[in-house]
């Protein structure tokens, strides 16, 4: 497996390539350019991050840093079971 040293850390090449695609997708969307494959790029990167984390290729901390930076997720929004509305 090929690893690349990046500002985000040492990444498997496949993960690095997914990040590049996602960055291009965000750039287009942020500039108001329609991009119909955004959801595919998003899911591919999420999957690549998850696989790299589970396989021990990256640490859980690096995985969350990548999710926050490139998927615009927040760890605190994804911890624990969903809240239930107890109002009746």
BAMIKOL-762839 format. One record per atom (N, C-alpha, C): residue number from 1; atom name; y, z, x. Coordinates in Angstrom, 3 decimals, decimal comma, always signed. Layout:
+-----+------+----------+----------+----------+
| pos | site |       yy |       zz |       xx |
+-----+------+----------+----------+----------+
| NUM |   CA |        Y |        Z |        X |
...
+-----+------+----------+----------+----------+
***
This chain:
+-----+------+----------+----------+----------+
| pos | site |       yy |       zz |       xx |
+-----+------+----------+----------+----------+
|   1 |    N |   -1,177 |   +0,000 |   +0,844 |
|   1 |   CA |   +0,000 |   +0,000 |   +0,000 |
|   1 |    C |   +1,240 |   +0,000 |   +0,888 |
|   2 |    N |   +2,235 |   -0,783 |   +0,506 |
|   2 |   CA |   +3,478 |   -0,873 |   +1,250 |
|   2 |    C |   +4,506 |   +0,084 |   +0,657 |
|   3 |    N |   +5,137 |   +0,866 |   +1,518 |
|   3 |   CA |   +6,203 |   +1,774 |   +1,099 |
|   3 |    C |   +7,520 |   +1,289 |   +1,671 |
|   4 |    N |   +8,585 |   +1,501 |   +0,906 |
|   4 |   CA |   +9,916 |   +1,115 |   +1,357 |
|   4 |    C |  +10,797 |   +2,355 |   +1,395 |
|   5 |    N |  +11,585 |   +2,493 |   +2,446 |
|   5 |   CA |  +12,561 |   +3,577 |   +2,515 |
|   5 |    C |  +13,808 |   +3,125 |   +1,768 |
|   6 |    N |  +14,166 |   +3,869 |   +0,752 |
|   6 |   CA |  +15,313 |   +3,532 |   -0,082 |
|   6 |    C |  +16,228 |   +4,749 |   -0,176 |
|   7 |    N |  +17,446 |   +4,581 |   -0,683 |
|   7 |   CA |  +18,304 |   +5,750 |   -0,893 |
|   7 |    C |  +17,678 |   +6,775 |   -1,850 |
|   8 |    N |  +16,793 |   +6,321 |   -2,735 |
|   8 |   CA |  +16,137 |   +7,225 |   -3,677 |
|   8 |    C |  +14,965 |   +7,962 |   -3,035 |
|   9 |    N |  +14,519 |   +7,514 |   -1,873 |
|   9 |   CA |  +13,362 |   +8,123 |   -1,207 |
|   9 |    C |  +12,395 |   +7,041 |   -0,753 |
|  10 |    N |  +11,237 |   +7,458 |   -0,314 |
|  10 |   CA |  +10,198 |   +6,514 |   +0,137 |
|  10 |    C |   +9,387 |   +6,103 |   -1,081 |
|  11 |    N |   +9,458 |   +4,824 |   -1,430 |
|  11 |   CA |   +8,856 |   +4,341 |   -2,665 |
|  11 |    C |   +7,801 |   +3,275 |   -2,415 |
|  12 |    N |   +6,734 |   +3,279 |   -3,248 |
|  12 |   CA |   +5,803 |   +2,149 |   -3,212 |
|  12 |    C |   +6,552 |   +0,866 |   -3,586 |
|  13 |    N |   +6,177 |   -0,224 |   -2,979 |
|  13 |   CA |   +6,887 |   -1,486 |   -3,199 |
|  13 |    C |   +6,927 |   -1,877 |   -4,678 |
|  14 |    N |   +5,837 |   -1,688 |   -5,402 |
|  14 |   CA |   +5,810 |   -2,076 |   -6,820 |
|  14 |    C |   +6,845 |   -1,298 |   -7,626 |
|  15 |    N |   +7,031 |   -0,036 |   -7,282 |
|  15 |   CA |   +8,025 |   +0,785 |   -7,964 |
|  15 |    C |   +9,437 |   +0,320 |   -7,605 |
|  16 |    N |   +9,631 |   +0,004 |   -6,368 |
|  16 |   CA |  +10,923 |   -0,510 |   -5,917 |
|  16 |    C |  +11,289 |   -1,803 |   -6,656 |
|  17 |    N |  +10,328 |   -2,693 |   -6,822 |
|  17 |   CA |  +10,590 |   -3,952 |   -7,529 |
|  17 |    C |  +10,937 |   -3,712 |   -8,995 |
|  18 |    N |  +10,275 |   -2,755 |   -9,628 |
|  18 |   CA |  +10,581 |   -2,407 |  -11,020 |
|  18 |    C |  +11,987 |   -1,838 |  -11,142 |
|  19 |    N |  +12,382 |   -1,037 |  -10,159 |
|  19 |   CA |  +13,733 |   -0,467 |  -10,160 |
|  19 |    C |  +14,771 |   -1,579 |  -10,057 |
|  20 |    N |  +14,524 |   -2,552 |   -9,191 |
|  20 |   CA |  +15,467 |   -3,663 |   -9,048 |
|  20 |    C |  +15,643 |   -4,422 |  -10,359 |
|  21 |    N |  +14,528 |   -4,667 |  -11,064 |
|  21 |   CA |  +14,616 |   -5,371 |  -12,352 |
|  21 |    C |  +15,412 |   -4,543 |  -13,363 |
|  22 |    N |  +15,184 |   -3,237 |  -13,378 |
|  22 |   CA |  +15,882 |   -2,384 |  -14,330 |
|  22 |    C |  +17,371 |   -2,320 |  -14,013 |
|  23 |    N |  +17,716 |   -2,290 |  -12,743 |
|  23 |   CA |  +19,127 |   -2,286 |  -12,367 |
|  23 |    C |  +19,826 |   -3,555 |  -12,855 |
|  24 |    N |  +19,172 |   -4,694 |  -12,727 |
|  24 |   CA |  +19,751 |   -5,948 |  -13,207 |
|  24 |    C |  +19,898 |   -5,928 |  -14,725 |
|  25 |    N |  +18,910 |   -5,358 |  -15,404 |
|  25 |   CA |  +18,980 |   -5,268 |  -16,872 |
|  25 |    C |  +20,157 |   -4,403 |  -17,301 |
|  26 |    N |  +20,317 |   -3,221 |  -16,678 |
|  26 |   CA |  +21,444 |   -2,354 |  -17,028 |
|  26 |    C |  +22,775 |   -3,035 |  -16,737 |
|  27 |    N |  +22,847 |   -3,748 |  -15,625 |
|  27 |   CA |  +24,084 |   -4,434 |  -15,264 |
|  27 |    C |  +24,477 |   -5,435 |  -16,354 |
|  28 |    N |  +23,513 |   -6,196 |  -16,826 |
|  28 |   CA |  +23,806 |   -7,162 |  -17,890 |
|  28 |    C |  +24,234 |   -6,444 |  -19,174 |
|  29 |    N |  +23,476 |   -5,438 |  -19,580 |
|  29 |   CA |  +23,797 |   -4,730 |  -20,816 |
|  29 |    C |  +25,135 |   -4,020 |  -20,732 |
|  30 |    N |  +25,405 |   -3,383 |  -19,598 |
|  30 |   CA |  +26,681 |   -2,676 |  -19,427 |
|  30 |    C |  +27,865 |   -3,633 |  -19,445 |
|  31 |    N |  +27,637 |   -4,900 |  -19,122 |
|  31 |   CA |  +28,698 |   -5,906 |  -19,138 |
|  31 |    C |  +28,716 |   -6,718 |  -20,429 |
|  32 |    N |  +27,936 |   -6,275 |  -21,414 |
|  32 |   CA |  +27,940 |   -6,935 |  -22,723 |
|  32 |    C |  +27,162 |   -8,232 |  -22,772 |
|  33 |    N |  +26,326 |   -8,475 |  -21,796 |
|  33 |   CA |  +25,527 |   -9,698 |  -21,759 |
|  33 |    C |  +24,194 |   -9,424 |  -22,452 |
|  34 |    N |  +23,867 |  -10,178 |  -23,497 |
|  34 |   CA |  +22,591 |   -9,951 |  -24,177 |
|  34 |    C |  +21,421 |  -10,182 |  -23,224 |
|  35 |    N |  +20,453 |   -9,262 |  -23,285 |
|  35 |   CA |  +19,271 |   -9,382 |  -22,445 |
|  35 |    C |  +18,080 |   -8,917 |  -23,268 |
|  36 |    N |  +17,257 |   -9,854 |  -23,688 |
|  36 |   CA |  +16,190 |   -9,561 |  -24,636 |
|  36 |    C |  +14,952 |   -8,918 |  -24,013 |
|  37 |    N |  +14,872 |   -8,856 |  -22,696 |
|  37 |   CA |  +13,693 |   -8,278 |  -22,045 |
|  37 |    C |  +13,944 |   -6,861 |  -21,525 |
|  38 |    N |  +15,062 |   -6,258 |  -21,948 |
|  38 |   CA |  +15,411 |   -4,924 |  -21,485 |
|  38 |    C |  +14,290 |   -3,933 |  -21,769 |
|  39 |    N |  +13,752 |   -3,969 |  -22,974 |
|  39 |   CA |  +12,719 |   -2,993 |  -23,343 |
|  39 |    C |  +11,460 |   -3,160 |  -22,495 |
|  40 |    N |  +11,135 |   -4,380 |  -22,136 |
|  40 |   CA |   +9,963 |   -4,613 |  -21,271 |
|  40 |    C |  +10,208 |   -4,047 |  -19,876 |
|  41 |    N |  +11,391 |   -4,277 |  -19,334 |
|  41 |   CA |  +11,720 |   -3,756 |  -18,005 |
|  41 |    C |  +11,733 |   -2,232 |  -18,014 |
|  42 |    N |  +12,260 |   -1,651 |  -19,083 |
|  42 |   CA |  +12,321 |   -0,195 |  -19,222 |
|  42 |    C |  +10,915 |   +0,399 |  -19,247 |
|  43 |    N |  +10,054 |   -0,161 |  -20,075 |
|  43 |   CA |   +8,676 |   +0,342 |  -20,186 |
|  43 |    C |   +7,901 |   +0,143 |  -18,889 |
|  44 |    N |   +8,127 |   -0,987 |  -18,232 |
|  44 |   CA |   +7,436 |   -1,248 |  -16,962 |
|  44 |    C |   +7,830 |   -0,208 |  -15,908 |
|  45 |    N |   +9,126 |   +0,083 |  -15,823 |
|  45 |   CA |   +9,569 |   +1,064 |  -14,838 |
|  45 |    C |   +9,055 |   +2,457 |  -15,189 |
|  46 |    N |   +9,111 |   +2,824 |  -16,455 |
|  46 |   CA |   +8,596 |   +4,132 |  -16,870 |
|  46 |    C |   +7,110 |   +4,246 |  -16,517 |
|  47 |    N |   +6,358 |   +3,211 |  -16,780 |
|  47 |   CA |   +4,938 |   +3,197 |  -16,460 |
|  47 |    C |   +4,699 |   +3,290 |  -14,955 |
|  48 |    N |   +5,461 |   +2,538 |  -14,172 |
|  48 |   CA |   +5,298 |   +2,566 |  -12,718 |
|  48 |    C |   +5,644 |   +3,943 |  -12,142 |
|  49 |    N |   +6,677 |   +4,565 |  -12,675 |
|  49 |   CA |   +7,035 |   +5,924 |  -12,240 |
|  49 |    C |   +5,903 |   +6,884 |  -12,584 |
|  50 |    N |   +5,412 |   +6,812 |  -13,824 |
|  50 |   CA |   +4,335 |   +7,709 |  -14,255 |
|  50 |    C |   +3,086 |   +7,533 |  -13,395 |
|  51 |    N |   +2,689 |   +6,284 |  -13,155 |
|  51 |   CA |   +1,491 |   +6,020 |  -12,343 |
|  51 |    C |   +1,666 |   +6,522 |  -10,918 |
|  52 |    N |   +2,818 |   +6,266 |  -10,327 |
|  52 |   CA |   +3,067 |   +6,717 |   -8,960 |
|  52 |    C |   +3,045 |   +8,238 |   -8,873 |
|  53 |    N |   +3,565 |   +8,895 |   -9,897 |
|  53 |   CA |   +3,562 |  +10,358 |   -9,912 |
|  53 |    C |   +2,141 |  +10,902 |  -10,062 |
|  54 |    N |   +1,389 |  +10,381 |  -11,029 |
|  54 |   CA |   +0,024 |  +10,845 |  -11,276 |
|  54 |    C |   -0,877 |  +10,572 |  -10,080 |
|  55 |    N |   -0,687 |   +9,436 |   -9,427 |
|  55 |   CA |   -1,503 |   +9,081 |   -8,264 |
|  55 |    C |   -1,068 |   +9,809 |   -6,990 |
|  56 |    N |   -0,013 |  +10,610 |   -7,079 |
|  56 |   CA |   +0,448 |  +11,374 |   -5,924 |
|  56 |    C |   +1,224 |  +10,557 |   -4,911 |
|  57 |    N |   +1,699 |   +9,382 |   -5,316 |
|  57 |   CA |   +2,463 |   +8,533 |   -4,398 |
|  57 |    C |   +3,910 |   +8,996 |   -4,271 |
|  58 |    N |   +4,406 |   +9,669 |   -5,309 |
|  58 |   CA |   +5,733 |  +10,269 |   -5,284 |
|  58 |    C |   +5,611 |  +11,672 |   -5,883 |
|  59 |    N |   +6,547 |  +12,516 |   -5,563 |
|  59 |   CA |   +6,529 |  +13,887 |   -6,071 |
|  59 |    C |   +7,058 |  +13,918 |   -7,499 |
|  60 |    N |   +6,721 |  +14,957 |   -8,265 |
|  60 |   CA |   +7,300 |  +15,096 |   -9,606 |
|  60 |    C |   +8,830 |  +15,160 |   -9,575 |
|  61 |    N |   +9,396 |  +15,801 |   -8,552 |
|  61 |   CA |  +10,860 |  +15,853 |   -8,456 |
|  61 |    C |  +11,456 |  +14,466 |   -8,257 |
|  62 |    N |  +10,839 |  +13,676 |   -7,383 |
|  62 |   CA |  +11,340 |  +12,313 |   -7,179 |
|  62 |    C |  +11,152 |  +11,492 |   -8,447 |
|  63 |    N |  +10,034 |  +11,689 |   -9,139 |
|  63 |   CA |   +9,806 |  +10,954 |  -10,392 |
|  63 |    C |  +10,932 |  +11,230 |  -11,379 |
|  64 |    N |  +11,315 |  +12,503 |  -11,525 |
|  64 |   CA |  +12,397 |  +12,816 |  -12,462 |
|  64 |    C |  +13,744 |  +12,309 |  -11,971 |
|  65 |    N |  +13,964 |  +12,338 |  -10,681 |
|  65 |   CA |  +15,211 |  +11,765 |  -10,162 |
|  65 |    C |  +15,299 |  +10,277 |  -10,487 |
|  66 |    N |  +14,173 |   +9,580 |  -10,357 |
|  66 |   CA |  +14,157 |   +8,148 |  -10,676 |
|  66 |    C |  +14,365 |   +7,909 |  -12,165 |
|  67 |    N |  +13,729 |   +8,717 |  -13,012 |
|  67 |   CA |  +13,919 |   +8,575 |  -14,466 |
|  67 |    C |  +15,373 |   +8,797 |  -14,849 |
|  68 |    N |  +15,972 |   +9,828 |  -14,275 |
|  68 |   CA |  +17,370 |  +10,125 |  -14,606 |
|  68 |    C |  +18,303 |   +9,018 |  -14,122 |
|  69 |    N |  +18,057 |   +8,533 |  -12,925 |
|  69 |   CA |  +18,955 |   +7,534 |  -12,335 |
|  69 |    C |  +18,783 |   +6,145 |  -12,937 |
|  70 |    N |  +17,531 |   +5,700 |  -13,091 |
|  70 |   CA |  +17,299 |   +4,307 |  -13,462 |
|  70 |    C |  +16,921 |   +4,099 |  -14,923 |
|  71 |    N |  +16,424 |   +5,132 |  -15,596 |
|  71 |   CA |  +16,097 |   +5,012 |  -17,027 |
|  71 |    C |  +17,116 |   +5,735 |  -17,893 |
|  72 |    N |  +18,031 |   +6,455 |  -17,230 |
|  72 |   CA |  +19,087 |   +7,197 |  -17,915 |
|  72 |    C |  +18,517 |   +8,252 |  -18,857 |
|  73 |    N |  +17,424 |   +8,833 |  -18,426 |
|  73 |   CA |  +16,798 |   +9,921 |  -19,178 |
|  73 |    C |  +17,332 |  +11,245 |  -18,638 |
|  74 |    N |  +17,160 |  +12,297 |  -19,445 |
|  74 |   CA |  +17,508 |  +13,642 |  -18,992 |
|  74 |    C |  +16,271 |  +14,513 |  -19,106 |
|  75 |    N |  +15,943 |  +15,194 |  -18,034 |
|  75 |   CA |  +14,747 |  +16,023 |  -18,014 |
|  75 |    C |  +14,800 |  +17,082 |  -19,107 |
|  76 |    N |  +15,945 |  +17,684 |  -19,295 |
|  76 |   CA |  +16,062 |  +18,741 |  -20,300 |
|  76 |    C |  +15,827 |  +18,229 |  -21,724 |
|  77 |    N |  +15,994 |  +16,942 |  -21,948 |
|  77 |   CA |  +15,712 |  +16,360 |  -23,268 |
|  77 |    C |  +14,223 |  +16,074 |  -23,454 |
|  78 |    N |  +13,448 |  +16,165 |  -22,384 |
|  78 |   CA |  +12,033 |  +15,792 |  -22,424 |
|  78 |    C |  +11,113 |  +16,931 |  -22,015 |
|  79 |    N |  +11,549 |  +18,156 |  -22,252 |
|  79 |   CA |  +10,707 |  +19,286 |  -21,873 |
|  79 |    C |  +10,301 |  +20,054 |  -23,118 |
|  80 |    N |   +9,021 |  +20,290 |  -23,256 |
|  80 |   CA |   +8,512 |  +21,071 |  -24,370 |
|  80 |    C |   +8,327 |  +20,253 |  -25,626 |
|  81 |    N |   +7,756 |  +20,892 |  -26,629 |
|  81 |   CA |   +7,513 |  +20,196 |  -27,895 |
|  81 |    C |   +8,825 |  +19,939 |  -28,628 |
|  82 |    N |   +8,846 |  +18,952 |  -29,510 |
|  82 |   CA |  +10,068 |  +18,673 |  -30,260 |
|  82 |    C |  +10,450 |  +19,865 |  -31,122 |
|  83 |    N |  +11,733 |  +20,027 |  -31,308 |
|  83 |   CA |  +12,205 |  +21,109 |  -32,163 |
|  83 |    C |  +11,895 |  +20,793 |  -33,610 |
|  84 |    N |  +11,591 |  +21,836 |  -34,354 |
|  84 |   CA |  +11,348 |  +21,661 |  -35,790 |
|  84 |    C |  +12,556 |  +22,178 |  -36,557 |
|  85 |    N |  +12,862 |  +21,504 |  -37,615 |
|  85 |   CA |  +13,958 |  +21,934 |  -38,469 |
|  85 |    C |  +13,410 |  +22,962 |  -39,454 |
|  86 |    N |  +13,823 |  +24,200 |  -39,284 |
|  86 |   CA |  +13,306 |  +25,274 |  -40,140 |
|  86 |    C |  +14,192 |  +25,555 |  -41,339 |
|  87 |    N |  +15,220 |  +24,763 |  -41,531 |
|  87 |   CA |  +16,115 |  +24,954 |  -42,682 |
|  87 |    C |  +15,431 |  +24,467 |  -43,942 |
|  88 |    N |  +15,557 |  +25,239 |  -44,986 |
|  88 |   CA |  +14,939 |  +24,831 |  -46,249 |
|  88 |    C |  +15,975 |  +24,706 |  -47,312 |
+-----+------+----------+----------+----------+
***
